[in-house]
Amino acid sequence: MYIQFQNNFGRSDPALLDVVNLTAIAIRRLIKMAKKINAFKNMCQEDQIALLKGGCTEMMILRSALNYDVEKDMWWIPHSQESMSNIKVDVLKEAKGNLYAEHSRFIRSFDPRWRDENIILILSAIALFTPDRPKVVHNDVIKLEQNSYYYLLRRYLESVYPGCEAKSMFLKLIQKISDLHRLNNEVVGVYLNLNPSRVEPLLIEIFDLKH
């Protein structure tokens, strides 16, 4: 879904190369989505770049939660033009570190009720407008925008669930955003260990990978 790997012998498994290609496709879609948000379009170019570089993997993690099949432990790829229709989460075991365990913990603790397109979209906007990304210029403006999406999330939950349940769910989702930031650090660490010669140019740019 959103990870690329290389094994210890410098050879890439074909299945993992497919995952690499899907990563680039997913990032392009996220960039297009972000550019449709007026608040994002009105930000300076420096902040747009900083938010996309910092937030793209977190948004992909959220999307992976929506597309996760708990019983089969795999992601299904919607409307895919690729030969694959799903990806087993086991692919994360090939990453160095503890990514498979951390990701499994995150995705399995994701309440089925949160696998709601509206919730995922709002959470993605919250992840995108994170004011403490590296190289952000106007963090106060970004924080204001992020707060508006926290408010939207609370109002949406209140429109769907009873008062106490909505409030409890809102607090749990805020905690999930914190978990998302921690998982993101694991994911970025995997990208930084890649051989840039095997990575698409867009990914080299997003993750500042050097040849």
Backbone as a ProteinNet text record, in pm:
[ID]
protein_1_A
[PRIMARY]
MYIQFQNNFGRSDPALLDVVNLTAIAIRRLIKMAKKINAFKNMCQEDQIALLKGGCTEMMILRSALNYDVEKDMWWIPHSQESMSNIKVDVLKEAKGNLYAEHSRFIRSFDPRWRDENIILILSAIALFTPDRPKVVHNDVIKLEQNSYYYLLRRYLESVYPGCEAKSMFLKLIQKISDLHRLNNEVVGVYLNLNPSRVEPLLIEIFDLKH
[TERTIARY]
83.1	0	86.5	175.8	247.4	393.6	443.5	580.7	658.4	787	873.3	988	1039.8	1146.4	1252.8	1364.1	1470.2	1533	1557	1611.1	1760.8	1817.7	1956.5	2056.2	2014.8	2106.4	2099.2	2019.6	2010.8	1916.3	1852.2	1755.2	1616.7	1529.2	1392.1	1298.8	1217	1116.9	1014.5	972.4	874.8	747.9	698.1	576.2	597.6	714.8	743.6	763	812.7	823	684.1	586.9	449.5	401.9	439.9	402.8	467	591.2	660.3	581.2	539.6	465.5	332.3	265.2	139	160.5	274	305.5	309.3	378.5	389	251.6	172	36.3	-46.9	-37.8	-116.1	-75.7	54.1	99.7	49.8	51.5	-0.5	-148.3	-223.6	-365.9	-384.5	-300.4	-309.9	-275.3	-176.2	-139.1	-255.4	-319.4	-435	-548.1	-570.6	-675.3	-646.4	-520.6	-482.5	-502.7	-472	-481.7	-625.5	-721.5	-862.6	-915.8	-835	-875.4	-835.2	-932.2	-904.6	-800	-811	-715.7	-573.4	-558.8	-426.3	-376.3	-463.4	-425.4	-381.8	-441.1	-410.3	-283.7	-223.8	-100.3	19.3	125	246	303.7	383.4	436.7	523.8	599.3	685.4	603.2	489.9	405.8	335.8	293.1	231.6	327.9	451.5	552.4	580.3	595.2	626.1	512.7	388.2	274.3	260.7	284.3	275.5	387.8	509.2	621.1	599.9	545.2	526	403.7	300.5	172.8	134.6	207.4	160.6	156.8	256.9	254.9	145.1	119.6	11.9	-123	-143.1	-269.7	-283.4	-171.5	-176.8	-203	-149.9	-178.2	-328.1	-387.1	-530.8	-611.6	-570.8	-640.6	-625	-508.8	-487.6	-579.8	-615.2	-708.7	-848	-885	-1015.3	-1022.5	-909.6	-905.7	-855.2	-854.9	-799.6	-906.4	-873.9	-960.1	-906.7	-979.6	-932.6	-916.8	-1013.9	-1011.6	-895.4	-866.1	-760.7	-626.1	-623	-500.4	-435.8	-514.9	-462.5	-536.3	-473.1	-538.6	-597.9	-717	-770.8	-749	-720.5	-688.1	-811	-879.5	-1000.8	-971	-1048.7	-1038.8	-895.6	-825.9	-685	-672	-580.6	-550.1	-429.1	-380	-264.4	-311	-215.2	-249.9	-292.6	-245.6	-283.6	-420.2	-495.3	-620.1	-610.7	-507.8	-487.4	-339.8	-303.5	-165.7	-170.4	-99	-93.6	-8.3	-55.5	16.4	151.4	164.7	292.2	410.6	384.2	492.7	572.3	508.7	577.5	684.2	677.1	777.2	915.5	921.9	1051.8	1120.1	1050.5	1110.5	1195.2	1301.3	1381.7	1300.4	1336.7	1269.2	1140.1	1048.5	928.3	802.2	815	703.4	582.1	602.7	488.5	406.3	473.2	401.9	332.4	401.9	343.9	223	235.8	125.6	6.3	34.5	-73.5	-148.1	-72.5	-135.8	-226.4	-177.6	-256.2	-382.9	-366.7	-478.7	-582.4	-538.4	-633.2	-707.5	-651.4	-720	-807.2	-816	-898.5	-1043.3	-1125.8	-1266.3	-1333.7	-1405.8	-1474.9	-1565.6	-1620.8	-1707.8	-1629.5	-1497.9	-1416	-1382.5	-1410.3	-1384.9	-1500.7	-1511.5	-1618.3	-1546.5	-1586.6	-1517.9	-1507.7	-1614.8	-1613.5	-1513.4	-1509.6	-1414.7	-1271.7	-1244.1	-1109	-1067.6	-1159.5	-1127	-1096.8	-1176.8	-1152.6	-1021.2	-996.1	-868.6	-750.4	-768.9	-662.1	-632.2	-736.5	-716.8	-646.1	-681.6	-614.1	-465.9	-436.7	-297.3	-223.6	-292.2	-228.7	-192.6	-287.4	-265	-203.7	-87.9	-14.5	88.9	76.4	157.5	304.5	342.8	481.8	566.6	530.9	614.5	744.2	852.4	977.2	957.4	1020.4	1025	891.8	797.4	672.7	702.2	639.2	661.5	552.4	425.8	314	238	301.7	240.6	111.5	97.1	-25.3	-145.7	-123.6	-230.1	-269.6	-168.8	-194.1	-268.3	-229.4	-295.9	-442.6	-470.8	-609	-691.5	-631.9	-701.4	-724	-621.6	-635.3	-747.5	-755.9	-860.2	-1000	-1012.9	-1144.1	-1185.6	-1087.6	-1120.4	-1147	-1081.3	-1116.9	-1263.1	-1301	-1439.7	-1535.9	-1498.4	-1582.1	-1598.2	-1488.8	-1495.5	-1592.6	-1583.8	-1672.8	-1818.2	-1845.2	-1982.4	-2034.6	-1948.1	-1991.1	-2027.2	-1942	-1969.2	-2099.2	-2123.1	-2246.4	-2370.5	-2352.9	-2466.1	-2500.1	-2403.7	-2421.6	-2447.1	-2383.6	-2390.9	-2450.6	-2507.3	-2559.5	-2449.2	-2488.2	-2394.5	-2271.3	-2291.8	-2177.8	-2090.6	-2155.4	-2081.3	-1999.1	-2057.1	-1985.6	-1864	-1880.8	-1770.1	-1658.5	-1696.8	-1597.7	-1520.7	-1593.7	-1529.8	-1435.2	-1475.3	-1391.1	-1259.5	-1264.8	-1143.1	-1052.2	-1113	-1034	-967	-1036.3	-978.1	-864.6	-875.2	-764.3	-641.4	-662.6	-551.3	-494.7	-582.5	-538.7	-448.1	-473.3	-386.3	-245.8	-237.4	-106	-36.5	-112.6	-56.8	-8.6	-83.5	-50	85.2	111.5	239.9	354.8	334.6	440.6	464.5	357	370.7	436.9	405.4	464.9	616.9	668.5	814	876.7	807.7	855.8	857.7	751.2	738.9	847.5	864.5	965.1	1104.1	1129.4	1258.9	1285.7	1179.7	1194.5	1233.2	1165.8	1198.7	1344.3	1390	1524.7	1632.3	1595.7	1691.8	1692.5	1613.1	1604.8	1725.6	1751.5	1850	1779.7	1814.6	1741.2	1738.8	1836.6	1840.3	1723.2	1653.5	1541.7	1406.5	1411.7	1291.6	1250.1	1120	1070	1107.3	1130.6	1172.1	1080.1	949.6	856.8	885.6	916.1	941.8	1075	1172.3	1301.8	1280.9	1194	1165.5	1088.9	986.7	902.6	983.1	1068.9	1141.1	1286.1	1320	1456.1	1562.7	1539.8	1636.6	1750.8	1872.5	1988.5	2055.3	2101.3	2173.5	2310.6
-119.4	0	124.3	134.1	259.1	240.9	114.5	90.4	30.5	61.1	-5.7	-67.5	-176.3	-244.8	-293.5	-330	-392.3	-495.1	-615.5	-716.3	-697.6	-775.7	-754.5	-779.7	-845.2	-877.8	-777.3	-669.6	-566.8	-602.6	-720.6	-760.3	-726.1	-677.3	-646.8	-758	-801.8	-901.8	-838.5	-906.7	-846.9	-798.2	-874.5	-832.2	-699.9	-682.1	-559.1	-442.1	-469.9	-363.7	-313.7	-404.4	-362.9	-267.9	-298.7	-213.4	-75.5	-73.5	53	138.2	77.4	150.8	202	120	163.8	281.3	283.1	393.9	524.9	525.2	647.4	690.4	593.3	623.7	685.8	626.8	676.3	819.2	848.3	982.9	1085.1	1048.2	1141.3	1172.1	1070	1091.6	1182.7	1164	1246.9	1392.2	1413.6	1550.4	1616.9	1541.2	1595.8	1629.4	1542.2	1566.3	1692	1706.2	1822.6	1952.5	1949.6	2071.7	2113.2	2026.1	2061.6	2132.9	2135.3	2201.4	2348.5	2438.6	2581.6	2633.6	2592.1	2639.9	2598.8	2480.1	2433.1	2513.5	2534.4	2608.8	2751.4	2809.3	2947.3	2962.2	2852	2858.1	2882.4	2934.5	2958.5	2824.7	2829.1	2706.2	2630	2703.5	2637.4	2551.5	2607	2531.2	2415	2434.9	2325.1	2206.8	2235.7	2129.7	2062.3	2142.9	2088.3	1998.5	2039.6	1960.3	1829.8	1835.7	1713.2	1616.1	1667.8	1579.7	1515.6	1593.2	1541.6	1453.9	1479.4	1414.3	1300.9	1283	1185.6	1042.9	1003	865.7	846.6	950.7	938.9	925.5	999.8	988.3	851.4	794.8	660.4	553.3	573.1	479.8	479.7	598.4	608.7	539.8	562.1	497.7	346.4	300.4	155.9	96.5	175.2	127.4	108.9	198	187.4	65.4	32.1	-76	-208.4	-219.2	-338.2	-444.2	-568.6	-683.5	-756.8	-746.8	-802.8	-953.7	-1022.1	-1168.1	-1222.1	-1158.7	-1207.5	-1140.6	-1040.9	-966.6	-915	-843.8	-787.2	-658.5	-579.7	-460.8	-494.7	-447.5	-459.7	-327.4	-336	-217.9	-179.6	-71.9	-35.6	24.9	-12.4	45.3	40.7	-64	-73.2	-112.6	-47.1	-84.1	-177.6	-208.9	-298.4	-443.8	-534.3	-676.3	-727.2	-661	-702.2	-647.2	-721.7	-670.6	-657	-714.7	-700	-721.9	-680.6	-695.3	-749.4	-855.3	-911.6	-821.5	-798.7	-713.7	-775.3	-906.8	-975.3	-909.5	-835.7	-770.9	-678.1	-626.2	-535.2	-605.6	-739.4	-812.9	-800.2	-763.1	-750.8	-618.5	-530.8	-402.9	-423.2	-344.8	-348.4	-288.7	-327.6	-271.1	-342.9	-267.8	-326.3	-281.9	-250.2	-189.2	-280.9	-408.5	-499.7	-503.5	-519.4	-528	-396.4	-284	-153.8	-125.5	-156.9	-131.6	-221.7	-349	-441.9	-396.1	-347.4	-298	-178.8	-89.3	30	-7.7	-91.8	-119.4	-210.5	-301.4	-392	-323.7	-216.5	-141.9	-30.1	-27.5	72.2	23.4	88.3	47.6	35.1	-73.2	-88.6	29.6	95.1	210.9	329.2	329.6	438.7	417.8	297.7	272.7	331.1	459.2	540.6	641.9	648.7	736	879.8	929.4	1068.1	1085.6	989.2	997.6	992.7	901.5	889	1017.4	1078.5	1202.5	1315.9	1326.7	1432.9	1408.4	1283.6	1250.7	1279.7	1253.1	1280.9	1430.1	1512.7	1657.8	1702.3	1642.1	1673.3	1637.5	1521.4	1479.1	1572.3	1613.4	1702.9	1836.2	1895.7	2027.3	2012.1	1949.2	1935.2	2046.5	2137.1	2259.8	2243.1	2129	2116.2	2032.9	2030.3	1961.8	2040.1	1970.3	2041.4	2140.4	2256.3	2360.6	2432.2	2417	2493.5	2640.1	2730.5	2874	2935.3	2911	2975.3	2871.5	2827.1	2719.1	2762.2	2891.9	2939.4	2927.6	2957.2	2945.8	2799.2	2712.1	2569	2512.7	2556.5	2509.7	2551.1	2672.7	2719.9	2631.8	2594.8	2509.7	2370.5	2316.5	2184.9	2185.1	2292.4	2301	2297.9	2357.9	2357.7	2215.7	2129.3	1990.5	1906.8	1940.6	1875.7	1907.5	2033	2074.8	2001.1	1990.9	1920.3	1773.6	1711.7	1571.4	1555.2	1644.1	1634.5	1651.1	1748.6	1771.2	1653.3	1595.6	1480.8	1363.1	1334.8	1224.2	1248.3	1373.1	1406.2	1387.7	1399.6	1383.7	1236.2	1147.9	1005.2	923.9	963.4	884.1	966.9	898.7	968.6	1047.6	1147.8	1241.8	1182.3	1095.2	1038.7	952.2	875.3	788	871.2	980.1	1067.6	1130	1174.4	1238.4	1138.1	1016.6	912.1	876.4	865	830.7	942.2	1066.9	1181	1176.3	1150.7	1145.4	1029.6	916.2	800.9	829.7	902.3	935.7	1035.8	1126.9	1218.9	1139.6	1038.9	953	877.3	837.9	763.9	850	979.8	1071.2	1070	1065.6	1056.6	925.7	815.3	685.6	690.6	762.3	775.1	843.1	948	1017.4	922.4	839.2	744.9	640.2	587.7	488.6	550	675.5	745.2	747.7	766.5	767.8	634.9	523.8	390.9	378.6	427.4	417.3	499.1	622.4	709.7	648.8	584.4	518.7	413.1	343.9	243.1	309.8	418.3	489.8	535.9	585.9	641.8	535.3	408.2	299	240.3	299.8	247.1	286.6	206.5	242.6	334	464	558	519.5	441.6	405.1	315.2	258.1	168.2	232.4	363.1	433.6	534.6	549.3	645.1	788.6	876.5	1014.7	1089.3	1068.4	1137.1	1102.7	974.5	930.9	984.6	995	1054.9	1200	1268.6	1410.2	1423.2	1340.7	1349.9	1319.5	1217.4	1173.9	1221.9	1311.2	1368.3	1258.6	1156.9	1047.6	1091.4	1059.2	1101.7	983.2	1003.9	897.8	879.7
0	0	0	99.2	107.5	144.5	142.8	183	67.5	60.4	-35.3	42.6	-8.7	62.9	-32.8	26	-49.2	43.6	-6.4	85.4	104.4	192.9	232.9	121	14.4	-94	-208.3	-187.8	-290.8	-403.9	-397.5	-499.3	-449.8	-536.8	-495.9	-539.3	-448.2	-481.5	-574.6	-681.4	-774.5	-706.9	-609.9	-541	-468.6	-412.6	-341	-437.5	-555.3	-655.9	-694.5	-698.8	-723.4	-613.4	-490.1	-377.9	-393.2	-438.6	-463	-561.9	-671.4	-774	-720.5	-641.4	-582.5	-487.5	-420.6	-330.3	-405.6	-518	-597.8	-649.1	-692.1	-740.9	-629.3	-511.1	-397.4	-361.3	-363.6	-329	-430.5	-558	-659.8	-635.6	-596.9	-568.5	-447.2	-345.3	-225.5	-256.9	-342	-380.8	-454.2	-544.1	-616.9	-520.5	-421.6	-323.6	-243.4	-197.9	-117.2	-194.6	-323.1	-404.5	-431.3	-395.7	-409.5	-284.7	-178.4	-54.3	-62.7	-54.8	-71.6	26.4	152.9	253.7	218.1	162.6	121.3	1.3	-95.7	-216.3	-183	-78	-42.3	40.8	80	158	66.7	125.3	45.8	-0.1	-104.5	-162.4	-63.2	19.7	118.1	213.9	259.5	352.5	282.5	159.3	84.6	74.1	37.3	22.2	156.8	262.2	394.8	444.4	421.4	468.2	390.7	259.9	179.5	215.4	231.1	266.5	403.2	496.1	631.1	647	564.8	588.6	496.4	384.7	285.5	340.2	418.4	469.8	573.7	655.1	754	685.1	577.8	504.5	439.5	393.9	334.9	440.3	560.6	669.6	699.8	704.5	730.3	620.4	496.2	384.9	393.9	440.3	453	558.3	660.5	762.7	703.9	611.4	547.1	456.1	393.5	294.6	352.3	484.2	549.3	571.4	536.6	559.9	683	793.6	920.6	912.6	853.2	850	767.1	655	565.4	590.3	680.7	711.2	582.8	503.4	378.6	345.5	257.8	205.4	70	43.9	-91	-162.4	-291.3	-369.9	-452.8	-417.4	-490.3	-626.6	-727.3	-861.9	-913.9	-880.2	-921	-1067	-1134.9	-1271.9	-1277.6	-1158.3	-1150.7	-1157.9	-1173.4	-1178.9	-1041.1	-935.1	-800.6	-763.8	-684.7	-630.4	-478.8	-418.1	-275.2	-240.8	-120.1	-72.3	68.8	95.3	229.8	319.3	441.3	535.7	572	551.1	577.6	507.4	399.3	326.1	418.2	522.9	614.8	698.1	704.8	782.3	721.5	593	526.9	558.2	625.7	665.6	790.5	801.8	923.7	1037.9	1159.3	1275.3	1309.2	1367.8	1426.6	1353	1224.4	1152.3	1143.8	1115.3	1100.8	1229.2	1342.2	1470.5	1502.5	1478.6	1508.9	1420	1291.7	1200.3	1232.6	1262.8	1296.6	1421	1519	1641.8	1610.7	1525.8	1490.6	1415.7	1315	1225.1	1289.4	1377.6	1442.9	1557.8	1609	1715.3	1657.4	1525.8	1457	1458.2	1537	1552.9	1415.3	1389.8	1260.5	1225.6	1328.4	1302.7	1245.9	1267.9	1215.2	1067.9	1017.7	874.8	793.9	809.2	750	660.6	535.2	439.5	490.4	552.1	602.1	715.7	808	919.5	867.5	773.8	718.8	647.2	571.9	500.8	598.4	705	803.5	876.9	917.1	982.5	888.9	760.8	663.7	656.7	663.5	663	790.7	903.5	1030.2	1020.4	960	942.2	846.2	739.4	642.1	706.5	779.1	840.3	980.4	986	1112.4	1119.8	1216.9	1216.5	1251.7	1311.6	1355.2	1259.1	1131.8	1032.8	1012.1	976	944.8	830.4	842.5	739.1	716.6	809.8	802	834	760.4	779.9	867.6	832.9	903.6	986	1093.9	1171.7	1241	1271.1	1335.6	1241.4	1113	1013.2	994.6	991.6	973.9	1094.9	1214.7	1337.3	1337	1291	1284.1	1190.5	1077.6	981.2	1039.7	1106.1	1167.7	1271.5	1350.9	1453	1391	1272.6	1206.6	1169.7	1138	1104.3	1229.2	1340.3	1466.9	1501.6	1481.4	1507.7	1414.9	1287	1190	1228.2	1274.7	1317.6	1433.2	1531.1	1647.3	1604.8	1518.3	1472.5	1390	1308.1	1228.9	1319.6	1417.8	1509.7	1585.9	1625.7	1698.4	1610.8	1479.5	1388.9	1363.7	1396.8	1368.2	1495.1	1606.9	1730.3	1844.5	1946.3	2064.6	2135.3	2212.7	2274.9	2340.5	2440.4	2513.8	2423.3	2337.6	2245.7	2148.4	2098.5	2004.9	2071.5	2195.7	2268	2295.2	2337.7	2364	2237.3	2126.8	2000	1954.6	1974.3	1937.8	2014.2	2144.4	2226.3	2183.3	2149.1	2103.1	1968.6	1882.1	1752	1766.1	1861	1887.8	1930.6	2017.3	2059.4	1940.5	1848.4	1729.6	1642.4	1639.9	1564.8	1625.5	1758.1	1823.9	1788.1	1788.1	1747.9	1603.5	1520.3	1378.7	1361.3	1439.9	1430.9	1465.4	1567.5	1607	1498.4	1442.7	1336.6	1213.9	1187.6	1074	1084.5	1205.3	1223.7	1183.6	1213.3	1173.7	1021.2	957.5	812.4	743	787.7	725.5	740.5	855	874.7	769.4	724.7	618.8	487.7	453.2	329.9	329.4	444	451.4	436.2	455.9	439.9	298.7	209.9	73.5	-9.7	-110.1	-211.7	-312.3	-317.9	-402.8	-550.4	-595	-736.8	-775.3	-675.1	-703.5	-672.1	-647.2	-603.7	-710.3	-729.6	-827	-787.6	-886.3	-858.6	-761.7	-773	-682.8	-537.7	-511.9	-374.7	-324	-413.3	-377.2	-332.8	-404.7	-373.4	-242.9	-225	-104.5	21.6	14.8	134.1	138.9	45.9	42.2	41.5	-39.9	-51.4	-142.8	-106.8	-183.6	-250.5	-372	-443.2	-379.7
[MASK]
+++++++++++++++++++++++++++++++++++++++++++++++++++++++++++++++++++++++++++++++++++++++++++++++++++++++++++++++++++++++++++++++++++++++++++++++++++++++++++++++++++++++++++++++++++++++++++++++++++++++++++++++++++

